[in-house]
Amino acid sequence: GAARPMADSDSAPSGDEASAATSSAVAASVSRRPPKRARTGDSSDARGVSAGTGSVCKLFVKRVQCNFADPWRKHSQGSATGTGFFVQGRWIVTNAHVVHRAVSILVRATTGPPIKYVARVLSLGLPCDLAVLEVIDPRFWQGKESLDLSSTLPRLDDNVTCIGFPMGGDNICVTRGVVSRIDVNMDGLLRIQIDAAINPGNSGGPVLGAHGLVVGVAASHLKNASNIGYIIPTVVLEQFLACADRPGSYLGVASLGIGRVQTLESPALRKGLQLQEDFIGGVRITTVWPLGPAVGLLHTGDVILSISGVEIGQDGTVPLRDNERIHFLHLLTRQLAGSDVVTVRLLRGGAEVEAQVALRPDRWLVPRLDGYDAAPEYAIVGGLVFVPLSRPWVELKANDKNAWGLMKSHFGEALPEEGRQLVILSKVLAHPCNVGYHTLSNVVLDSFNSAPVRNVAELAMAVARCTSEMLVFEFLRPGGDGKELVMLSRQECHQAEAEILAQHLIATPCMVREDGLGDPRPLSEQPPPAAPLPAASVSDDAGEAATNDAPVGM
């Protein structure tokens, strides 16, 4: 997701599964878990790897994705295939991007009869791109063995084997390579780079070490590059699995909420910050986010010396093992957001202080992941379509430089206050009531009737309560080139609303999240009726529409 801006996920499209005839009735829960495979013999025996192919299954997914460009409808149903593997005798692990927005998931194991069984998502972790599935039918689990997870990170140049169902064939496929690099992604989550081929359809498959233990989950490959694939290490998987039995306990990637830090490699800067000459580490805090967990505990200008007793180098890295170092965010993301606390040792004004910070996920002004912090909200006013700026919306505007300019300007900004959104005029649904504005799109709304607008829900309510004759919008032009003024007749917008909605098969003029949670929905409370429109300005043909009890302007 958001952490891999240049990486392609690897779920592959598939044809219609017309032959899949599975019962929708829910069978009894599995009363006895199948035993895990016993490990015997030399731990480096390659048979441990080949035996792992019996603990893998192919996923056949039908999904309906949200359409952020036209948020009143969804994309057409699509098909994809992926890979999963068995853990703990009762679960199937795969990638979140394989099963997100799925309306049907069928699984077919490599052992036993080639029958597809219905599976459902038990736990979905979009920030870490992991998901846990369960199959209720006990017949599926008969004779199945679970894979064991490695408790340690593989070392550089260790041999690894990817098992999955990539494009190019229907049977299971095995590819081999070595560990090329261990680092963190944009969010600070640990990741492993390998040179084994990871292709569409491999997503969610196990990556085994020479000992036959799972060392990671195949996730993605890098665009326009050769032999660069990324896997999610088992340390991240184990953290997610610990939350699978407790719905809602996985909140996201743990963070201090301090943004990007400044490295302290300049001797002059270190002297100015009163760092001791015999201390060679530390990084400077440049900002503390207003809704982050460190508010009141950490201050801008503080120097972080260590986290949980681990000293941070002046380049922002910490020891990983032997001669390997990794970004200090790893110390935070290996913790569980919402429950774990870290001790931060600081230098503030020349004096050392300590702070206990309860970790929470970052919150962004521009949401990044559909179904996690982004949702297809909208409000239509006189044919003007307003949406919140989000990464899923921008990704559908691939050829629009204004949309990507907005993304570049605001991506990575912290949420400044609860409920705040950047409201965008996405497009104009052409109608005589909005002549003169048909080409206006992808600009930020600055104000409505001279009042600032915090989010799309607030805009919808303000328009519905409006009693003035004109609806006045001000938009920020790209590049700071002043403001664009848009004025619409409230009466004409009210009369045109039903026709505009019917022309585009839109059920309701707005779908918003008033509390910022869950799925978008119509306004829950009816605003007080707007002042009646002047009778003298209403034509005979429009008289019935002008006195309609529907919210005016929406």
Secondary structure, 3 states (H helix, E strand, C coil): CCCCCCEEECCECCCCCCCCCCCCCCCCCCCCCCCCCCCCCCCCCCHHHHHHHHHEEEEEEEECCECCCCCCCECCCEEEEEEEEEECCCEEEECHHHHCCEEEEEEEECCCCCCCEECEEEEEECCCCEEEEECCCHHHHCCCCCCCECCCCCCCCCEEEEEECCCCCCCCEEEEEEEEEEEECCCCCEEEEECCCCCCCCCCCEEEECCCCEEEEEEEEECCCCCCEEEEEHHHHHHHHHHHCCCCCCCCCEECCCCCCEECCCHHHHHHCCCCCCCCECEECCCCCCCCCCCCCCCCCCEEEEECCEECECCCEEEEECCEEEECCHHHHCCCCCCCEEEEEEEECCEEEEEEEECEECCECCCCCECCCECCCEEEECCEEEEECCHHHHHCCCCCHHHHHHHHHHCCCECCCCCCCCEEEEEECCCHHHCCCCCCCCEEEEEECCEECCCHHHHHHHHHHCCCCEEEEEEECHHHCCEEEEEEEHHHHHHHHHHHHHHCCCCCCEEECCCCCCCCECCCCCCCCCCCCCHHHCCCCCHHHHCCCCCCCC
